[in-house]
């Protein structure tokens, strides 16, 4: 049986309580400081994006990936926007897919629309290069994202945006298929040409193949040109 509390015992008990509570206090201070720093950093990333400084926006969003425990999807979403605006479509689709997994239900449609839009812009690049079959596949990837939409896109405004994206992708895919078929027909018709023209066509085909391989390689890497205009978010 312990004796009555003395001044010395009270002092020891206070010190014990202090040391026991210190880690929790330090942890609270750490997370408090972290949360206070999230909003300014996130806003700085948005400001950099709005000013066209996509690289800075990417870096700032990346710094939030491991700290934002409240809105875990948001750094991926913002960085995906910056990547897409910088025509860095491969990483953009990866970030949007991750954001789609993490986003709350009320935000999933926004992410889904941007993911489909990125596949669409990726397909547009292939059309510009004359790689129509590749464009068809990319447009189909965008269509698949929209086809998987569920109740998150049920609100009228979101449903309108979804329908607009679907209609646009359908039209672009049909156009790319028609251009692909015409391209194939022209190549087949070229078989009856004279030897000199045949050699020229073979040379052009080799050059096109080299350009195709280069484009495929650069599809996942940052191109030499960046900072191109990117369409506004569809919502």
C-alpha contacts under 8 A as a table, 3 or more apart, distances in Angstrom:
res1	aa1	res2	aa2	distance
5	X	9	X	5.91
5	X	10	X	6.60
6	X	9	X	5.15
6	X	10	X	6.25
7	X	10	X	5.15
7	X	11	X	6.19
8	X	11	X	5.09
8	X	12	X	6.26
9	X	12	X	5.11
9	X	13	X	6.16
10	X	13	X	5.09
10	X	14	X	6.20
11	X	14	X	5.21
11	X	15	X	6.30
12	X	15	X	5.13
12	X	16	X	6.14
13	X	16	X	5.01
13	X	17	X	6.19
14	X	17	X	5.13
14	X	18	X	6.07
15	X	18	X	4.93
15	X	19	X	6.26
16	X	19	X	5.32
16	X	20	X	6.13
17	X	20	X	5.07
17	X	21	X	6.06
18	X	21	X	5.31
18	X	22	X	5.95
19	X	22	X	5.12
19	X	23	X	7.60
20	X	23	X	6.94
21	X	24	X	5.45
21	X	25	X	6.23
22	X	25	X	5.03
22	X	26	X	6.09
23	X	26	X	5.10
23	X	27	X	6.02
24	X	27	X	5.02
24	X	28	X	6.10
25	X	28	X	5.05
25	X	29	X	6.22
26	X	29	X	5.05
26	X	30	X	6.13
27	X	30	X	5.04
27	X	31	X	6.22
28	X	31	X	5.30
28	X	32	X	5.89
29	X	32	X	5.00
29	X	33	X	6.09
30	X	33	X	5.25
30	X	34	X	6.13
31	X	34	X	4.79
31	X	35	X	6.01
32	X	35	X	5.30
32	X	36	X	6.19
33	X	36	X	5.14
33	X	37	X	6.27
34	X	37	X	5.22
34	X	38	X	6.37
34	X	67	X	7.31
35	X	38	X	5.18
35	X	39	X	7.35
35	X	68	X	7.81
36	X	39	X	6.46
36	X	40	X	7.76
37	X	40	X	5.78
37	X	41	X	6.32
38	X	41	X	5.25
38	X	42	X	5.99
38	X	64	X	7.17
38	X	67	X	7.91
38	X	68	X	7.14
39	X	42	X	5.11
39	X	43	X	6.05
40	X	43	X	5.07
40	X	44	X	6.02
41	X	44	X	4.99
41	X	45	X	6.25
41	X	60	X	6.56
41	X	61	X	7.88
41	X	64	X	7.85
42	X	45	X	5.09
42	X	46	X	6.38
42	X	60	X	7.23
42	X	61	X	6.81
42	X	64	X	7.73
42	X	75	X	7.83
43	X	46	X	5.02
43	X	47	X	6.08
44	X	47	X	4.98
44	X	48	X	6.06
44	X	57	X	7.52
44	X	60	X	7.39
45	X	48	X	5.14
45	X	49	X	6.25
45	X	56	X	7.01
45	X	57	X	4.35
45	X	58	X	7.36
45	X	60	X	5.42
45	X	61	X	6.12
45	X	78	X	7.72
46	X	49	X	5.05
46	X	50	X	6.19
46	X	57	X	6.71
46	X	78	X	7.52
47	X	50	X	5.08
47	X	51	X	6.21
47	X	57	X	7.86
48	X	51	X	5.17
48	X	52	X	6.29
48	X	53	X	4.96
48	X	54	X	6.44
48	X	56	X	6.22
48	X	57	X	5.21
49	X	52	X	5.16
49	X	53	X	5.55
49	X	54	X	5.28
49	X	56	X	7.85
49	X	57	X	5.49
49	X	82	X	6.32
50	X	53	X	7.53
52	X	227	X	6.77
53	X	56	X	5.69
53	X	57	X	6.45
53	X	227	X	7.73
54	X	57	X	4.91
54	X	58	X	6.06
54	X	82	X	5.14
54	X	83	X	7.15
54	X	85	X	7.06
54	X	86	X	6.27
54	X	227	X	7.03
55	X	58	X	5.04
55	X	59	X	6.28
55	X	82	X	7.35
55	X	86	X	7.98
56	X	59	X	5.09
56	X	60	X	6.10
57	X	60	X	5.23
57	X	61	X	6.06
57	X	78	X	7.92
57	X	79	X	6.85
57	X	82	X	6.17
58	X	61	X	5.25
58	X	62	X	6.09
58	X	78	X	7.79
58	X	79	X	5.01
58	X	82	X	5.75
58	X	83	X	6.87
59	X	62	X	5.05
59	X	63	X	6.37
60	X	63	X	5.21
60	X	64	X	6.89
61	X	64	X	5.37
61	X	65	X	6.88
61	X	75	X	5.03
61	X	76	X	7.20
61	X	78	X	6.37
61	X	79	X	5.39
62	X	65	X	5.44
62	X	75	X	6.71
62	X	76	X	7.73
62	X	79	X	6.91
63	X	66	X	7.21
63	X	67	X	7.85
64	X	67	X	5.28
64	X	68	X	5.79
64	X	75	X	5.92
65	X	68	X	6.20
65	X	72	X	7.25
65	X	75	X	5.67
65	X	76	X	7.08
66	X	69	X	7.69
68	X	71	X	5.91
68	X	72	X	5.39
68	X	75	X	7.68
69	X	72	X	5.37
71	X	74	X	5.63
71	X	103	X	7.68
72	X	75	X	6.83
72	X	76	X	7.87
72	X	99	X	7.88
72	X	102	X	6.38
72	X	103	X	7.38
73	X	76	X	5.59
73	X	77	X	6.20
73	X	98	X	7.33
73	X	99	X	4.47
73	X	100	X	7.28
73	X	101	X	7.77
73	X	102	X	4.94
73	X	103	X	5.06
74	X	77	X	4.92
74	X	78	X	6.04
74	X	99	X	6.90
74	X	103	X	7.66
75	X	78	X	5.17
75	X	79	X	5.97
76	X	79	X	5.16
76	X	80	X	5.90
76	X	95	X	5.07
76	X	96	X	6.49
76	X	98	X	6.81
76	X	99	X	5.42
77	X	80	X	5.06
77	X	81	X	6.34
77	X	95	X	6.43
77	X	96	X	5.69
77	X	99	X	5.57
77	X	111	X	6.95
78	X	81	X	5.10
78	X	82	X	6.42
79	X	82	X	4.99
79	X	83	X	6.10
79	X	92	X	7.41
79	X	95	X	7.02
80	X	83	X	5.06
80	X	84	X	6.04
80	X	91	X	7.21
80	X	92	X	4.30
80	X	93	X	6.95
80	X	94	X	7.79
80	X	95	X	5.14
80	X	96	X	5.73
81	X	84	X	5.20
81	X	85	X	6.08
81	X	92	X	6.94
81	X	114	X	7.93
82	X	85	X	5.12
82	X	86	X	6.17
82	X	92	X	7.82
83	X	86	X	5.07
83	X	87	X	6.32
83	X	88	X	4.90
83	X	89	X	6.49
83	X	91	X	6.72
83	X	92	X	5.09
84	X	87	X	4.90
84	X	88	X	5.36
84	X	89	X	5.29
84	X	92	X	5.40
84	X	118	X	6.44
84	X	230	X	7.35
85	X	88	X	7.38
85	X	227	X	6.74
85	X	228	X	6.70
85	X	229	X	6.61
85	X	230	X	4.93
86	X	226	X	5.22
86	X	227	X	4.88
86	X	228	X	6.13
86	X	230	X	7.84
87	X	222	X	7.72
87	X	223	X	7.91
87	X	226	X	6.55
87	X	227	X	7.43
87	X	228	X	6.87
87	X	230	X	8.00
88	X	91	X	6.30
88	X	92	X	6.33
88	X	219	X	7.65
88	X	220	X	7.27
88	X	221	X	7.01
88	X	222	X	5.70
88	X	223	X	7.62
89	X	92	X	4.89
89	X	93	X	6.19
89	X	118	X	6.48
89	X	119	X	7.59
89	X	122	X	6.30
89	X	219	X	7.15
89	X	220	X	7.21
90	X	93	X	5.52
90	X	94	X	6.61
90	X	219	X	6.50
90	X	220	X	5.02
90	X	221	X	7.68
91	X	94	X	4.99
91	X	95	X	6.19
91	X	220	X	7.16
92	X	95	X	5.20
92	X	96	X	6.20
92	X	115	X	7.92
92	X	118	X	7.26
93	X	96	X	5.11
93	X	97	X	6.04
93	X	115	X	5.92
93	X	118	X	6.61
93	X	119	X	7.31
94	X	97	X	5.17
94	X	98	X	6.28
95	X	98	X	5.12
95	X	99	X	6.07
96	X	99	X	4.88
96	X	100	X	5.99
96	X	111	X	6.29
96	X	112	X	7.56
96	X	114	X	7.35
96	X	115	X	5.56
97	X	100	X	5.03
97	X	101	X	6.52
97	X	115	X	7.07
98	X	101	X	5.21
98	X	102	X	6.53
99	X	102	X	5.14
99	X	103	X	5.71
99	X	111	X	6.84
100	X	103	X	5.37
100	X	108	X	5.77
100	X	111	X	5.82
100	X	112	X	6.63
103	X	106	X	7.95
103	X	107	X	5.83
103	X	108	X	5.56
103	X	111	X	7.90
104	X	107	X	5.51
104	X	108	X	6.26
105	X	108	X	5.30
105	X	109	X	7.82
105	X	152	X	5.77
106	X	109	X	7.17
106	X	152	X	6.15
107	X	110	X	5.50
107	X	111	X	6.63
107	X	152	X	7.62
108	X	111	X	5.16
108	X	112	X	6.02
108	X	152	X	6.16
108	X	153	X	7.96
109	X	112	X	4.89
109	X	113	X	6.06
109	X	149	X	7.41
109	X	152	X	5.52
109	X	153	X	5.29
109	X	158	X	7.06
110	X	113	X	5.33
110	X	114	X	6.43
110	X	235	X	7.16
111	X	114	X	5.23
111	X	115	X	6.15
112	X	115	X	5.09
112	X	116	X	6.23
112	X	145	X	6.67
112	X	146	X	6.98
112	X	149	X	7.61
113	X	116	X	5.21
113	X	117	X	6.07
113	X	146	X	7.26
113	X	161	X	7.87
113	X	162	X	6.97
113	X	165	X	7.64
113	X	234	X	7.04
114	X	117	X	4.89
114	X	118	X	6.12
114	X	233	X	6.83
114	X	234	X	7.43
115	X	118	X	5.17
115	X	119	X	6.53
115	X	142	X	7.33
115	X	145	X	7.38
116	X	119	X	5.21
116	X	120	X	6.22
116	X	141	X	7.56
116	X	142	X	4.26
116	X	143	X	6.98
116	X	145	X	5.90
116	X	146	X	6.66
116	X	165	X	7.88
117	X	120	X	4.89
117	X	121	X	6.20
117	X	142	X	6.96
117	X	165	X	7.58
118	X	121	X	5.12
118	X	122	X	6.10
118	X	142	X	7.78
119	X	122	X	4.98
119	X	123	X	6.23
119	X	138	X	5.75
119	X	139	X	6.31
119	X	141	X	6.50
119	X	142	X	5.13
120	X	123	X	5.06
120	X	124	X	6.31
120	X	138	X	6.73
120	X	139	X	5.51
120	X	142	X	6.09
120	X	169	X	6.87
121	X	124	X	4.92
121	X	125	X	6.53
122	X	125	X	5.38
122	X	126	X	6.81
122	X	135	X	7.67
122	X	138	X	6.76
123	X	126	X	5.15
123	X	127	X	6.37
123	X	134	X	7.29
123	X	135	X	4.30
123	X	136	X	7.11
123	X	137	X	7.87
123	X	138	X	5.12
123	X	139	X	5.84
124	X	127	X	5.07
124	X	128	X	6.30
124	X	135	X	6.83
125	X	128	X	5.13
125	X	129	X	6.40
125	X	135	X	7.84
126	X	129	X	5.05
126	X	130	X	6.19
126	X	131	X	5.12
126	X	132	X	6.47
126	X	134	X	6.47
126	X	135	X	5.21
127	X	130	X	4.98
127	X	131	X	5.67
127	X	132	X	5.46
127	X	135	X	5.91
127	X	176	X	6.95
128	X	131	X	7.67
131	X	134	X	5.61
131	X	135	X	6.41
131	X	180	X	7.86
131	X	212	X	7.42
132	X	135	X	4.93
132	X	136	X	6.24
132	X	176	X	5.32
132	X	177	X	6.80
132	X	179	X	6.62
132	X	180	X	5.12
133	X	136	X	5.04
133	X	137	X	6.50
133	X	176	X	7.24
133	X	177	X	7.06
133	X	180	X	6.21
134	X	137	X	5.22
134	X	138	X	6.36
135	X	138	X	5.07
135	X	139	X	6.11
135	X	173	X	7.53
135	X	176	X	6.65
136	X	139	X	5.18
136	X	140	X	6.15
136	X	173	X	5.41
136	X	176	X	6.05
136	X	177	X	6.58
137	X	140	X	5.02
137	X	141	X	6.32
138	X	141	X	5.02
138	X	142	X	6.55
139	X	142	X	5.10
139	X	143	X	6.26
139	X	169	X	6.16
139	X	170	X	7.97
139	X	172	X	7.44
139	X	173	X	5.90
140	X	143	X	4.88
140	X	144	X	6.14
140	X	173	X	7.44
141	X	144	X	5.15
141	X	145	X	6.52
142	X	145	X	5.22
142	X	146	X	6.57
142	X	169	X	7.36
143	X	146	X	5.21
143	X	147	X	6.02
143	X	166	X	6.59
143	X	169	X	6.70
143	X	170	X	7.80
144	X	147	X	4.97
144	X	148	X	6.26
145	X	148	X	5.42
145	X	149	X	6.97
146	X	149	X	5.34
146	X	162	X	6.97
146	X	166	X	6.95
149	X	152	X	6.99
149	X	153	X	6.41
150	X	153	X	6.09
150	X	154	X	7.26
151	X	154	X	4.98
152	X	155	X	7.58
153	X	158	X	5.19
153	X	159	X	5.53
153	X	162	X	7.33
154	X	158	X	6.54
154	X	159	X	5.66
155	X	158	X	5.39
155	X	159	X	5.97
156	X	159	X	4.96
156	X	160	X	6.14
157	X	160	X	5.15
157	X	161	X	6.38
157	X	235	X	7.97
158	X	161	X	5.07
158	X	162	X	6.09
158	X	235	X	7.31
159	X	162	X	4.96
159	X	163	X	6.13
160	X	163	X	5.14
160	X	164	X	6.18
161	X	164	X	5.14
161	X	165	X	6.23
161	X	234	X	6.51
161	X	235	X	6.64
162	X	165	X	5.23
162	X	166	X	6.18
163	X	166	X	5.05
163	X	167	X	6.10
164	X	167	X	5.21
164	X	168	X	6.15
165	X	168	X	5.14
165	X	169	X	6.11
166	X	169	X	5.19
166	X	170	X	6.06
167	X	170	X	5.13
167	X	171	X	6.26
168	X	171	X	5.26
168	X	172	X	6.22
169	X	172	X	5.11
169	X	173	X	5.97
170	X	173	X	5.21
170	X	174	X	6.22
171	X	174	X	5.18
171	X	175	X	6.19
172	X	175	X	5.05
172	X	176	X	6.09
173	X	176	X	5.09
173	X	177	X	6.15
174	X	177	X	5.10
174	X	178	X	6.25
175	X	178	X	5.16
175	X	179	X	6.21
176	X	179	X	5.08
176	X	180	X	6.00
177	X	180	X	4.99
177	X	181	X	6.17
178	X	181	X	5.14
178	X	182	X	6.23
179	X	182	X	5.09
179	X	183	X	6.07
180	X	183	X	5.05
180	X	184	X	6.24
181	X	184	X	5.11
181	X	185	X	6.20
182	X	185	X	5.06
182	X	186	X	6.19
183	X	186	X	5.21
183	X	187	X	6.30
184	X	187	X	5.08
184	X	188	X	6.24
185	X	188	X	5.07
185	X	189	X	6.11
186	X	189	X	5.09
186	X	190	X	6.26
187	X	190	X	5.23
187	X	191	X	7.27
188	X	191	X	5.75
189	X	192	X	6.58
190	X	193	X	5.62
190	X	198	X	7.31
190	X	201	X	7.92
191	X	198	X	7.37
193	X	197	X	6.13
193	X	198	X	6.00
194	X	197	X	5.47
194	X	198	X	6.07
195	X	198	X	4.87
195	X	199	X	6.14
196	X	199	X	5.15
196	X	200	X	6.39
197	X	200	X	5.00
197	X	201	X	6.17
198	X	201	X	5.04
198	X	202	X	6.17
199	X	202	X	5.04
199	X	203	X	6.17
200	X	203	X	5.06
200	X	204	X	6.19
201	X	204	X	5.00
201	X	205	X	6.05
202	X	205	X	4.93
202	X	206	X	6.19
203	X	206	X	5.08
203	X	207	X	6.24
204	X	207	X	5.02
204	X	208	X	6.04
205	X	208	X	4.98
205	X	209	X	6.06
206	X	209	X	5.04
206	X	210	X	6.22
207	X	210	X	5.12
207	X	211	X	6.16
208	X	211	X	4.99
208	X	212	X	6.00
209	X	212	X	4.92
209	X	213	X	6.24
210	X	213	X	5.20
210	X	214	X	6.22
211	X	214	X	5.03
211	X	215	X	6.03
212	X	215	X	5.07
212	X	216	X	6.11
213	X	216	X	5.10
213	X	217	X	6.18
214	X	217	X	5.09
214	X	218	X	6.12
215	X	218	X	5.07
215	X	219	X	5.93
216	X	219	X	5.12
216	X	220	X	7.56
217	X	220	X	6.32
217	X	221	X	7.05
218	X	221	X	4.73
218	X	222	X	6.67
218	X	223	X	6.30
219	X	222	X	7.66
222	X	226	X	7.80
223	X	226	X	6.65
225	X	228	X	7.76
